[in-house]
Amino acid sequence: MQTNDLTMRPITGRDELDLFSRLPYVLNEELADDLAAGRRRPEWMWIALRGDRLLARAAWWSRPADDAPLILDILDIEDSTAGPDRVDIGARLLHTAMAATLPNGSRPPDYSRFVPPDWRENAVTRQAVEDRMTVLERTGARLFVERLRLEWRPGSPVPEPDGRLAFRPVRDREELVALMSSALDGTLDAHSRDDLTRMPEHEAAVRHYEDELARYTSPRDWWRIATLPGGEPVGFVVPARNDYNAIIAYIAVLPSHRGNGYIDAILAEGTRILAGQHVPRIRASTDLGNVPMANAFRRAGYINFEREINMTWS
Ligand SMILES: CC(C)(COP(=O)(O)OP(=O)(O)OC[C@H]1O[C@@H](n2cnc3c(N)ncnc32)[C@H](O)[C@@H]1OP(=O)(O)O)[C@@H](O)C(=O)NCCC(=O)NCCS
């Protein structure tokens, strides 16, 4: 597609990954593997060129067998291009790519962008992040939530169990779904709260289980229920491995047990299970506004190495 000396098109394939990667972003190094594994497709990786200069790009990610994109996780513009033109080019590319790539009439997949933890304090970084957000707003998106990305590295101490809680594996899907369902009560997590505006707790828990937890191929005997010494469940932790890293996939304390500091022992247990696999790092994330969870990660030695901006078209 050619408008105003701008060419907008998907890349032809692996052969154009170098061209696509001319704009810098932390995900560039994963693109080749993602293409090979079917998590990305050339027709979902769009570029805007003026001559041979790359001015903007957009790309979606999905799970290998999906027929439609799951997340818009790359959107870049050449930050040195003059002011309004820069945002305009990005918006035109995104608009064109969305129309060509997304199923007609469907809600576009959410946007995810990794940004430095202090992105608001640095004028240059802030401009780059806000320009991309403006591009997205021009196609109808709005800020949904800002999240903390966290990392634990081997060598950081993991607190020993203090004896207040016992841990056992999860019996079956129903047990975990029931606990996930009750943990939704009073949650501070924005995605969970949004789910609860559209469906009852049990359905939200089932969807979270099926869409995410059930898909991890790492052993389910890593998953743990925390109980009081008498056996009453207090919370749970789901350590797992995704396509890239060992992760704390989900963790919670049941509403009637919150405020007792149990989260520290539960997080330590999940961390210990993954550290026992001798992984090079453990990743986790939580909303900026989920202060009790963010504090627990900090106390457990997790470093906030990035933030994530989520935007939505809902
Ligand atoms: C986040 C969570 C695990 C914290 O567990 P916890 O054991 O209550 O944590 P703490 O004991 O450290 O509580 C810290 C403080 O935050 C408060 N708090 C904890 N969760 C809260 C919530 N959902 N809403 C309001 N306040 C909360 C506690 O009451 C406590 O306050 P206090 O110090 O004045 O008593 C728990 O709230 C939870 O399960 N939330 C729902 C699931 C969730 O968000 N999981 C994390 C996804 S990344």
The ligand as an SDF file (V2000), in Angstrom:
LIG
                    3D

 48 50  0  0  0  0  0  0  0  0999 V2000
   -2.1350   -9.6120   47.0970 C   0  0  0  0  0  0  0  0  0  0  0  0
   -2.3930  -10.6390   48.2210 C   0  0  0  0  0  0  0  0  0  0  0  0
   -1.7650  -11.9630   47.8310 C   0  0  0  0  0  0  0  0  0  0  0  0
   -1.7610  -10.1050   49.5070 C   0  0  0  0  0  0  0  0  0  0  0  0
   -1.9190  -11.0910   50.5180 O   0  0  0  0  0  0  0  0  0  0  0  0
   -1.8620  -10.7670   52.1110 P   0  0  0  0  0  0  0  0  0  0  0  0
   -1.4710  -12.0260   52.7600 O   0  0  0  0  0  0  0  0  0  0  0  0
   -3.0920  -10.1220   52.5330 O   0  0  0  0  0  0  0  0  0  0  0  0
   -0.6910   -9.7060   52.1860 O   0  0  0  0  0  0  0  0  0  0  0  0
   -0.2080   -8.9660   53.4800 P   0  0  0  0  0  0  0  0  0  0  0  0
   -0.4990   -9.8070   54.6850 O   0  0  0  0  0  0  0  0  0  0  0  0
    1.1750   -8.5730   53.2150 O   0  0  0  0  0  0  0  0  0  0  0  0
   -1.1620   -7.6840   53.5330 O   0  0  0  0  0  0  0  0  0  0  0  0
   -0.6350   -6.4030   53.4290 C   0  0  0  0  0  0  0  0  0  0  0  0
   -1.6880   -5.3710   53.6620 C   0  0  0  0  0  0  0  0  0  0  0  0
   -2.4790   -5.2220   52.4940 O   0  0  0  0  0  0  0  0  0  0  0  0
   -3.8380   -5.4150   52.8230 C   0  0  0  0  0  0  0  0  0  0  0  0
   -4.4210   -6.1180   51.7190 N   0  0  0  0  0  0  0  0  0  0  0  0
   -4.0370   -7.2980   51.2300 C   0  0  0  0  0  0  0  0  0  0  0  0
   -4.8070   -7.6100   50.1770 N   0  0  0  0  0  0  0  0  0  0  0  0
   -5.6800   -6.6000   50.0050 C   0  0  0  0  0  0  0  0  0  0  0  0
   -6.7230   -6.3470   49.0990 C   0  0  0  0  0  0  0  0  0  0  0  0
   -7.0190   -7.2160   48.1370 N   0  0  0  0  0  0  0  0  0  0  0  0
   -7.4200   -5.1940   49.2220 N   0  0  0  0  0  0  0  0  0  0  0  0
   -7.1080   -4.2960   50.1840 C   0  0  0  0  0  0  0  0  0  0  0  0
   -6.1290   -4.4930   51.0710 N   0  0  0  0  0  0  0  0  0  0  0  0
   -5.4300   -5.6320   50.9900 C   0  0  0  0  0  0  0  0  0  0  0  0
   -3.8260   -6.2870   54.0250 C   0  0  0  0  0  0  0  0  0  0  0  0
   -5.0450   -6.1910   54.7160 O   0  0  0  0  0  0  0  0  0  0  0  0
   -2.6680   -5.7310   54.7570 C   0  0  0  0  0  0  0  0  0  0  0  0
   -3.0250   -4.5400   55.4000 O   0  0  0  0  0  0  0  0  0  0  0  0
   -2.4910   -4.2470   56.8800 P   0  0  0  0  0  0  0  0  0  0  0  0
   -0.9960   -4.3130   56.7650 O   0  0  0  0  0  0  0  0  0  0  0  0
   -3.0420   -2.8950   57.1650 O   0  0  0  0  0  0  0  0  0  0  0  0
   -3.0830   -5.3550   57.7040 O   0  0  0  0  0  0  0  0  0  0  0  0
   -3.9210  -10.8320   48.4110 C   0  0  0  0  0  0  0  0  0  0  0  0
   -4.5100   -9.5870   48.5170 O   0  0  0  0  0  0  0  0  0  0  0  0
   -4.6230  -11.5330   47.2560 C   0  0  0  0  0  0  0  0  0  0  0  0
   -4.6960  -12.7540   47.2020 O   0  0  0  0  0  0  0  0  0  0  0  0
   -5.1950  -10.7700   46.3240 N   0  0  0  0  0  0  0  0  0  0  0  0
   -5.9580  -11.3460   45.2000 C   0  0  0  0  0  0  0  0  0  0  0  0
   -5.0910  -12.0810   44.1990 C   0  0  0  0  0  0  0  0  0  0  0  0
   -3.9250  -11.2560   43.7130 C   0  0  0  0  0  0  0  0  0  0  0  0
   -3.9870  -10.0480   43.5470 O   0  0  0  0  0  0  0  0  0  0  0  0
   -2.8170  -11.9730   43.4500 N   0  0  0  0  0  0  0  0  0  0  0  0
   -1.6470  -11.3830   42.8960 C   0  0  0  0  0  0  0  0  0  0  0  0
   -1.7130  -11.4000   41.4120 C   0  0  0  0  0  0  0  0  0  0  0  0
   -0.1930  -10.8540   40.7330 S   0  0  0  0  0  0  0  0  0  0  0  0
  1  2  1  0
  2  3  1  0
  2  4  1  0
  2 36  1  0
  4  5  1  0
  5  6  1  0
  6  7  2  0
  6  8  1  0
  6  9  1  0
  9 10  1  0
 10 11  2  0
 10 12  1  0
 10 13  1  0
 13 14  1  0
 14 15  1  0
 15 16  1  0
 15 30  1  0
 16 17  1  0
 17 18  1  0
 17 28  1  0
 18 19  1  0
 18 27  1  0
 19 20  2  0
 20 21  1  0
 21 22  1  0
 21 27  2  0
 22 23  1  0
 22 24  2  0
 24 25  1  0
 25 26  2  0
 26 27  1  0
 28 29  1  0
 28 30  1  0
 30 31  1  0
 31 32  1  0
 32 33  2  0
 32 34  1  0
 32 35  1  0
 36 37  1  0
 36 38  1  0
 38 39  2  0
 38 40  1  0
 40 41  1  0
 41 42  1  0
 42 43  1  0
 43 44  2  0
 43 45  1  0
 45 46  1  0
 46 47  1  0
 47 48  1  0
M  END
$$$$
